């Protein structure tokens, strides 16, 4: 939704969702039941800046509440724009945005080594003023200090049954925004929100598995997964079985911060019983679903 520093306004984000909605509508026109997931990185970062700067006027909200807020914001945009795009095509479908909680294990090792940067950059003086005793921060030589939080692995989509019911009723569903609102179960069995960020690709795979989806599509700005990416000899991977992709993945050739989580999510989906996983560009969505574009991973 935010492509670069020159396109951060509400109008820019609206235009980006309009373009996305066209490709999603193309899939819905083919009578697929569609669940849309999305990231929230720039939006939740902006919201955290607002929280920080307004804390002397109103109480700042914790991270799990901020994730919920961006789920509502982005979900509303996708919902409204997608309804309009479907109507333009003469197709009436209910589009529902679901506030989605993702359960994580309170014993996940990630809680002992926070690694996910969030929010704005601070000077050392600002960091010392804003930092709470239990928080972790990292320093960048040129940009300053930034808060880091744990990134635990998703265990279970709390709202999976609700999403399945909506799908069976013919709804297009928007869910799992920003990886889902991170929650744990405490000693009493109650759900408790936590300061964490869940990887959106792994969370999408968890949701897809929990609702027994047939296909997982991960759409971004890359046309496929590449071997030797960025090198003169780079080569796209098209059709591949999951065992072969797992062998490549375990060699560490896919970058951890970019394509790596997408490849891992795609493999896990197929290994957990999914029929097919696809990694492709947004523009190629319809062709990728037909097997004519992107990387598709199958069981055998």
C-alpha positions as CSV (number, residue, x, y, z in Angstrom):
1,X,0.0,0.0,0.0
2,X,3.0,2.3,0.5
3,X,5.4,1.7,-2.4
4,X,8.0,4.3,-1.4
5,X,8.6,7.5,0.5
6,X,7.0,9.5,-2.3
7,X,3.7,7.7,-2.0
8,X,2.7,7.7,1.6
9,X,-0.5,9.8,1.6
10,X,-4.0,8.5,2.1
11,X,-4.7,9.1,-1.6
12,X,-1.6,7.0,-2.5
13,X,-2.7,4.1,-0.3
14,X,-6.2,4.3,-1.7
15,X,-4.9,4.1,-5.2
16,X,-2.8,1.1,-4.3
17,X,-5.8,-0.8,-2.8
18,X,-7.8,0.1,-5.9
19,X,-5.2,-1.6,-8.1
20,X,-5.1,-4.6,-5.8
21,X,-8.9,-4.9,-5.8
22,X,-8.9,-5.3,-9.6
23,X,-6.8,-8.5,-9.4
24,X,-8.7,-9.9,-6.4
25,X,-12.0,-9.3,-8.2
26,X,-10.7,-11.2,-11.2
27,X,-10.3,-14.3,-9.0
28,X,-13.7,-13.8,-7.5
29,X,-15.2,-13.6,-10.9
30,X,-13.9,-17.1,-11.5
31,X,-16.1,-18.3,-8.6
32,X,-13.3,-18.9,-6.2
33,X,-14.0,-18.5,-2.5
34,X,-11.4,-15.9,-1.5
35,X,-9.8,-14.9,1.8
36,X,-7.6,-11.8,1.6
37,X,-4.7,-11.3,4.1
38,X,-2.5,-8.3,4.2
39,X,0.5,-6.7,6.0
40,X,0.4,-3.6,8.1
41,X,4.1,-2.7,8.5
42,X,4.1,1.0,7.4
43,X,0.6,1.6,8.9
44,X,1.3,0.2,12.4
45,X,4.7,2.0,12.3
46,X,2.9,5.3,11.6
47,X,0.4,4.6,14.3
48,X,3.2,4.0,16.8
49,X,4.7,7.4,15.9
50,X,1.3,9.0,16.6
51,X,1.1,7.2,19.9
52,X,4.6,8.3,20.9
53,X,4.0,12.0,20.0
54,X,0.6,12.2,21.6
55,X,1.4,10.4,24.9
56,X,1.5,13.6,26.9
57,X,-2.1,14.3,25.8
58,X,-3.7,10.8,25.8
59,X,-2.6,7.4,27.0
60,X,-0.5,5.4,24.5
61,X,-2.0,2.1,23.4
62,X,0.0,-1.2,23.5
63,X,1.2,-2.9,20.3
64,X,-1.5,-5.6,20.2
65,X,-4.2,-2.8,20.2
66,X,-2.3,-0.9,17.5
67,X,-2.3,-4.1,15.3
68,X,-6.1,-4.3,15.9
69,X,-6.5,-0.7,14.9
70,X,-4.6,-1.2,11.6
71,X,-6.6,-4.3,10.9
72,X,-9.7,-2.2,11.1
73,X,-8.3,0.6,9.0
74,X,-6.9,-1.5,6.2
75,X,-9.7,-4.0,6.3
76,X,-12.2,-1.2,5.8
77,X,-10.3,0.2,2.8
78,X,-10.1,-3.2,1.1
79,X,-13.7,-4.0,2.0
80,X,-15.2,-0.8,0.5
81,X,-13.0,-0.7,-2.5
82,X,-13.5,-4.4,-3.3
83,X,-17.3,-4.0,-3.0
84,X,-17.2,-1.1,-5.5
85,X,-15.0,-3.0,-7.9
86,X,-17.3,-6.1,-7.9
87,X,-20.3,-3.9,-8.4
88,X,-18.6,-2.2,-11.3
89,X,-18.3,-5.7,-12.8
90,X,-21.9,-6.5,-12.1
91,X,-21.2,-9.0,-9.4
92,X,-22.7,-8.6,-5.9
93,X,-20.8,-10.3,-3.1
94,X,-20.7,-9.7,0.6
95,X,-17.2,-8.6,1.7
96,X,-16.5,-9.0,5.4
97,X,-13.4,-7.9,7.4
98,X,-12.8,-10.0,10.5
99,X,-10.8,-8.8,13.4
100,X,-8.4,-11.7,13.7
101,X,-6.4,-13.0,16.7
102,X,-3.5,-15.4,16.3
103,X,-2.4,-17.6,19.1
104,X,1.3,-18.0,19.8
105,X,3.1,-20.1,22.3
106,X,4.1,-18.2,25.4
107,X,7.2,-20.4,25.6
108,X,8.3,-19.6,22.1
109,X,12.1,-18.9,22.1
110,X,11.5,-15.7,20.2
111,X,10.4,-14.1,23.4
112,X,14.0,-14.4,24.7
113,X,15.5,-12.7,21.7
114,X,13.4,-9.9,20.3
115,X,14.3,-9.3,16.6
116,X,11.5,-7.5,14.8
117,X,12.0,-3.7,14.5
118,X,8.9,-1.6,14.9
119,X,8.0,2.1,15.1
120,X,10.1,5.2,14.4
121,X,13.9,5.8,14.8
122,X,14.9,7.7,17.9
123,X,18.0,9.6,18.9
124,X,19.9,8.2,21.9
125,X,18.3,10.9,24.2
126,X,14.8,10.2,22.9
127,X,15.4,6.4,23.3
128,X,16.5,6.8,26.9
129,X,13.4,8.9,27.6
130,X,11.0,6.6,25.9
131,X,12.5,3.2,26.8
132,X,10.8,1.0,29.4
133,X,12.8,-1.3,31.6
134,X,11.7,-4.6,29.9
135,X,12.1,-3.3,26.3
136,X,14.8,-4.2,23.8
137,X,16.2,-1.6,21.4
138,X,18.8,-1.8,18.6
139,X,21.1,0.9,17.3
140,X,21.8,1.8,13.6
141,X,25.0,3.8,13.0
142,X,23.2,6.4,10.8
143,X,19.5,6.2,11.7
144,X,19.6,6.0,15.5
145,X,17.7,3.7,17.9
146,X,14.6,1.5,17.2
147,X,12.5,-0.7,19.4
148,X,12.5,-4.4,18.7
149,X,9.9,-6.9,19.7
150,X,9.6,-10.7,19.6
151,X,8.4,-12.4,16.4
152,X,6.9,-15.8,17.6
153,X,5.6,-18.4,15.2
154,X,1.8,-18.6,14.8
155,X,0.1,-21.6,16.4
156,X,-3.6,-21.2,15.7
157,X,-6.0,-18.7,14.1
158,X,-8.5,-18.1,16.9
159,X,-11.2,-16.9,14.4
160,X,-10.9,-19.8,11.9
161,X,-14.4,-21.2,12.4
162,X,-16.0,-17.8,11.9
163,X,-14.1,-17.3,8.7
164,X,-15.2,-20.7,7.4
165,X,-18.8,-19.9,8.2
166,X,-18.6,-16.7,6.3
167,X,-17.0,-18.5,3.3
168,X,-19.8,-21.1,3.3
169,X,-22.3,-18.2,3.2
170,X,-20.7,-16.8,0.1
171,X,-18.7,-13.9,1.7
172,X,-15.3,-12.7,0.6
173,X,-13.3,-12.5,3.8
174,X,-10.5,-10.1,4.8
175,X,-8.6,-11.5,7.8
176,X,-5.2,-12.0,9.5
177,X,-4.1,-8.4,8.9
178,X,-0.5,-7.8,10.0
179,X,0.0,-11.4,10.9
180,X,-3.0,-11.3,13.3
181,X,-3.3,-9.7,16.7
182,X,-0.8,-11.7,18.8
183,X,-2.3,-13.4,21.9
184,X,-1.2,-16.1,24.3
185,X,-3.1,-18.2,26.8
186,X,-2.3,-17.5,30.4
187,X,-2.4,-19.9,33.3
188,X,-6.1,-19.5,33.6
189,X,-6.7,-20.3,29.9
190,X,-7.6,-16.6,29.2
191,X,-6.4,-14.9,26.0
192,X,-3.9,-12.1,26.7
193,X,-2.6,-9.6,24.1
194,X,1.2,-9.3,23.9
195,X,3.9,-7.1,22.5
196,X,5.0,-9.0,19.4
197,X,4.8,-9.0,15.6
198,X,3.9,-12.2,13.8
199,X,5.3,-12.7,10.3
200,X,2.4,-12.1,7.8
201,X,3.4,-14.9,5.4
202,X,3.6,-17.6,8.1
203,X,0.4,-16.3,9.7
204,X,-1.3,-16.5,6.3
205,X,-0.2,-20.2,6.0
206,X,-1.5,-20.9,9.4
207,X,-4.9,-19.4,8.6
208,X,-5.0,-21.3,5.2
209,X,-4.3,-24.6,6.9
210,X,-6.8,-24.0,9.7
211,X,-9.6,-23.3,7.2
212,X,-8.6,-26.1,4.9
213,X,-7.8,-23.9,1.9
214,X,-7.1,-25.5,-1.4
215,X,-4.5,-22.9,-2.7
216,X,-2.3,-20.4,-0.8
217,X,-1.3,-17.5,-3.0
218,X,1.4,-15.1,-1.8
219,X,1.3,-12.0,-4.0
220,X,3.9,-9.2,-3.9
221,X,6.1,-7.3,-6.3
222,X,8.2,-10.3,-7.4
223,X,7.2,-12.4,-10.5
224,X,8.6,-15.6,-9.0
225,X,11.1,-17.2,-6.7
226,X,14.6,-17.0,-8.2
227,X,17.8,-19.0,-7.9
228,X,20.9,-16.7,-7.7
229,X,18.6,-13.7,-7.3
230,X,20.2,-10.4,-8.4
231,X,23.1,-12.1,-10.2
232,X,23.6,-12.3,-13.9
233,X,22.8,-16.0,-13.9
234,X,19.6,-15.6,-11.9
235,X,16.9,-18.2,-12.9
236,X,13.2,-18.3,-12.0
237,X,11.7,-21.4,-10.4
238,X,8.3,-22.3,-11.9
239,X,6.8,-25.7,-11.1
240,X,8.6,-27.6,-8.3
241,X,7.6,-30.2,-5.7
242,X,7.8,-29.5,-2.1
243,X,10.7,-31.9,-1.3
244,X,12.9,-30.2,-3.9
245,X,12.0,-26.8,-2.6
246,X,12.7,-27.9,1.0
247,X,16.2,-29.0,-0.1
248,X,16.9,-25.6,-1.7
249,X,15.5,-23.8,1.3
250,X,17.7,-25.7,3.8
251,X,20.8,-24.6,1.8
252,X,20.0,-21.0,3.0
253,X,19.8,-19.5,-0.5
254,X,16.6,-17.6,0.1
255,X,17.0,-14.2,1.9
256,X,15.6,-14.4,5.5
257,X,14.1,-10.9,5.5
258,X,12.4,-11.0,2.1
259,X,11.6,-14.1,0.0
260,X,12.6,-16.6,2.7
261,X,9.4,-16.3,4.8
262,X,7.3,-16.6,1.7
263,X,9.1,-19.8,0.6
264,X,8.8,-21.2,4.1
265,X,5.1,-20.4,4.3
266,X,4.4,-21.9,0.8
267,X,6.3,-25.1,1.7
268,X,4.6,-25.5,5.1
269,X,1.1,-25.1,3.5
270,X,1.8,-28.0,1.1
271,X,3.5,-30.1,3.7
272,X,0.4,-29.6,6.0
273,X,-2.0,-30.9,3.3
274,X,-2.6,-28.0,1.0
275,X,-2.9,-28.8,-2.7
276,X,-0.8,-26.0,-4.1
277,X,1.1,-22.9,-3.1
278,X,1.9,-20.0,-5.4
279,X,4.4,-17.1,-5.1
280,X,3.9,-14.5,-7.9
281,X,3.4,-10.8,-8.6
282,X,0.0,-9.2,-7.9
283,X,-0.4,-8.4,-11.6
284,X,0.1,-12.1,-12.5
285,X,-2.5,-13.4,-10.0
286,X,-5.0,-14.8,-12.4
287,X,-2.4,-16.4,-14.7
288,X,-0.6,-17.8,-11.7
289,X,-3.7,-19.5,-10.5
290,X,-3.9,-21.1,-13.9
291,X,-0.3,-22.3,-13.7
292,X,0.9,-19.8,-16.3
293,X,3.0,-17.5,-14.1
294,X,4.9,-17.4,-10.9
295,X,6.3,-20.2,-8.8
296,X,4.0,-23.0,-7.8
297,X,4.8,-25.7,-5.3
298,X,3.0,-29.0,-5.3
299,X,3.1,-32.2,-3.2
300,X,4.7,-34.4,-6.0
